[in-house]
């Protein structure tokens, strides 16, 4: 992994315009495209696709996959499919909203997370997020933005608001997904975070990488691991951070009986359908 580039980009981010950074990144990609061999053992797919959902490792996988793409001179793009450029070779869709029939020949991966933990993670993140959508006034919240609405109520009511937003939006994306496409390696956040090395190895092998490229990918994954970037163990909380705690089953410490009942009312049997519970009696 190009740690020098990564360090320079971090410093430049606060002083160099985004357009200049984009040109710098493009230059590095094009140089590496000429200087390195393909990461694929044989002819690779025209497109690698990673699909995920809000608060299910999106920033984590963006960092890993964009770094590996840059190392091999592959064009990475995180976007909606209608904004996908013809030159893109590594495509990340953060709501898993894709039209498979309209994609170039692909090989992909898809990751989900326990919906209850996504509510908890989303609530804490949206209290401070600068994402544009969370600052738009909404009639639903009497003209307040979603972030303003969360910050205007207590934690329990805020969790309810997050739960409502999540069940209407992100949860539906998870339930609509086709889990039977053999071109996609299915992952869960919980399994990957528990054993990053073996799951990233399986991921890069599924993509068709040769042995050396798998090792390059694993180096990137180690660099962007929770412990390495945060300097904390799983479960140690830092508010106002994308890497808040990394812990699984956080919902157990936050959902009281009322929140459990409300989630079941809105989500139905989603956690059973997604494999996180055997029955609705949780």
ZIWO-V338828 format. One record per helix or strand of 3 or more residues. SS is the DSSP state (alpha for helix, beta for strand). FROM is the first residue (numbers start at 1). TO is the last residue. If there is no record, write none. Layout:
{{SS & FROM & TO} {SS & FROM & TO}}
This chain:
{{alpha & 3 & 12} {alpha & 18 & 35} {beta & 47 & 51} {alpha & 58 & 71} {beta & 76 & 78} {alpha & 81 & 83} {beta & 90 & 93} {alpha & 100 & 102} {beta & 106 & 112} {alpha & 115 & 126} {alpha & 132 & 135} {alpha & 139 & 141} {alpha & 146 & 151} {alpha & 155 & 168} {alpha & 170 & 176} {beta & 184 & 188} {alpha & 189 & 194} {alpha & 196 & 207} {alpha & 211 & 223} {alpha & 226 & 230} {alpha & 251 & 254} {alpha & 257 & 267} {alpha & 270 & 273}}
